[in-house]
Amino acid sequence: MTHEPAVPRTTAGPLFADTGLKLGVFGLNVSSAGAVTAAAERHEIDWDQNVRVVQQAENAGFEAVIPFSRWRGFEGRTNPWGQSFDPYTWSAALAALTSRITLFATSHCLTVSPVMAAKQIATIDAISGGRIGLNVVAGWFAKELAMFGVETLGHDDRYSYSEEWLEIVLRLWADGDDFDYEGHWLSVAAGYSRPGPVQHPHPPIMNAAFSDRGHRFAARYADLSFVSAFDASDAAAKVRNIREMATGFGREHSVWVAASVVCADTEQEAHDLVRRWSGIDADEVAVRNAIDWTMGGTRMPPEQHRQLAGAVASTMAGYPLIGTAERISEALAQLSAAGIDGVALTMMNYEAGVPRFIDEVLPILEKNGVRRPSVTQSPQGNIAPEGRS
Ligand SMILES: Cc1cc2nc3c(=O)[nH]c(=O)nc-3n(C[C@H](O)[C@H](O)[C@H](O)COP(=O)(O)O)c2cc1C
């Protein structure tokens, strides 16, 4: 139980509305985001295509677009995740081309000054009319962090660094006097950043992590957690655990899950696709690198490594939404019943997958009441900041 004042929580806007399961497009800004495979239909990034997909998602009522933060790929034959657009500038441009959907900037604390991050997010908040969120990630890929000279920070130290980073961002956004900050890792002299963000008390903060230390960080500082889960009961356990931690910090908390959609006309066809992507189409070196470089694969028993390889090659180990539209809708209903507030969707090919999801899965979700069209959306933007008109 903490005795410090709780970090103010953002709850305004469609992300937090009582409209059932929220939907987000995840990873659109990174090549091969949905699977580490050499399959010909894998995702390639292209700005016009990114804009098209985001606008389709917005028109269908999706609540969010969440980019990956990525600086290099997993090499092998196809260097998956090797092409990526920077999340801050990407979201800023999309903000000007959309009007309702919430955009996130995914940010490694270790790669950007909190003063810069606070300023950039406040600027995108102004451009978007209050539609930007900050997805804070501690980082896990040593080879890319090494480019910033920060590879030596251990796992838990990365989170204590992230806490200081976020405390500074929150103070810069708050409407107070200049402040000095002296932490273990970071210091700021006469901290100042104006204008503050449009959203009140601040833009939504999300954190994506697997570990208990990460979830503790999220429960204390973030408005939303973004977790991974194997099945609905695993998801329910994570929801319970994070919400309990948040209660200990005097806060409420939303929990989203990263999920991977493989939609086909029949169950057989969907599972055949997964088998092909992780079989004859696999980029085995890249799969091994992805597991060893970001998931602690070098310390894994060989059987666990082998099983994970199949999932990484076909769905990037996201929550499996594999099968017909009906089957996928059922799986999403189960997640919602498990207490999950939103799903962030990756796909093998977003250009084909997002319209298909909108045409086939979304109507079933709405018919079954798993999600309801948001009532707070408006043509000017989706947030009515407290105390402002
Ligand atoms: C759903 C999800 C999404 C993530 N997205 C990113 C990302 O875009 N970029 C990144 O570097 N790390 C990402 N991560 C990794 C986390 O930020 C974190 O660094 C990593 O999981 C290791 O920390 P942990 O042991 O606390 O999980 C993601 C993790 C999860 C669970």
PDBQT file of the ligand as one rigid body, heavy atoms in Angstrom, charges set to zero:
ROOT
HETATM    1  C1  LIG A 401       1.797  -6.022 -25.878  1.00  0.00    +0.000 C 
HETATM    2  C2  LIG A 401       3.228  -5.575 -25.842  1.00  0.00    +0.000 A 
HETATM    3  C3  LIG A 401       3.681  -4.639 -26.777  1.00  0.00    +0.000 A 
HETATM    4  C4  LIG A 401       5.010  -4.200 -26.768  1.00  0.00    +0.000 A 
HETATM    5  N1  LIG A 401       5.436  -3.305 -27.704  1.00  0.00    +0.000 NA
HETATM    6  C5  LIG A 401       6.738  -2.931 -27.729  1.00  0.00    +0.000 A 
HETATM    7  C6  LIG A 401       7.254  -2.060 -28.726  1.00  0.00    +0.000 A 
HETATM    8  O1  LIG A 401       6.534  -1.594 -29.600  1.00  0.00    +0.000 OA
HETATM    9  N2  LIG A 401       8.579  -1.771 -28.705  1.00  0.00    +0.000 N 
HETATM   10  C7  LIG A 401       9.418  -2.282 -27.763  1.00  0.00    +0.000 A 
HETATM   11  O2  LIG A 401      10.603  -2.027 -27.808  1.00  0.00    +0.000 OA
HETATM   12  N3  LIG A 401       8.956  -3.083 -26.804  1.00  0.00    +0.000 NA
HETATM   13  C8  LIG A 401       7.664  -3.428 -26.771  1.00  0.00    +0.000 A 
HETATM   14  N4  LIG A 401       7.226  -4.278 -25.792  1.00  0.00    +0.000 N 
HETATM   15  C9  LIG A 401       8.201  -4.760 -24.823  1.00  0.00    +0.000 C 
HETATM   16  C10 LIG A 401       8.057  -4.101 -23.480  1.00  0.00    +0.000 C 
HETATM   17  O3  LIG A 401       8.157  -2.729 -23.563  1.00  0.00    +0.000 OA
HETATM   18  C11 LIG A 401       9.117  -4.560 -22.492  1.00  0.00    +0.000 C 
HETATM   19  O4  LIG A 401      10.299  -3.894 -22.701  1.00  0.00    +0.000 OA
HETATM   20  C12 LIG A 401       9.441  -6.001 -22.602  1.00  0.00    +0.000 C 
HETATM   21  O5  LIG A 401       8.251  -6.715 -22.541  1.00  0.00    +0.000 OA
HETATM   22  C13 LIG A 401      10.403  -6.441 -21.477  1.00  0.00    +0.000 C 
HETATM   23  O6  LIG A 401       9.957  -6.028 -20.242  1.00  0.00    +0.000 OA
HETATM   24  P1  LIG A 401       9.091  -6.986 -19.318  1.00  0.00    +0.000 P 
HETATM   25  O7  LIG A 401       9.995  -8.077 -18.892  1.00  0.00    +0.000 OA
HETATM   26  O8  LIG A 401       8.638  -6.125 -18.200  1.00  0.00    +0.000 OA
HETATM   27  O9  LIG A 401       7.957  -7.486 -20.132  1.00  0.00    +0.000 OA
HETATM   28  C14 LIG A 401       5.906  -4.717 -25.792  1.00  0.00    +0.000 A 
HETATM   29  C15 LIG A 401       5.435  -5.640 -24.846  1.00  0.00    +0.000 A 
HETATM   30  C16 LIG A 401       4.118  -6.058 -24.854  1.00  0.00    +0.000 A 
HETATM   31  C17 LIG A 401       3.641  -7.053 -23.822  1.00  0.00    +0.000 C 
ENDROOT
TORSDOF 0
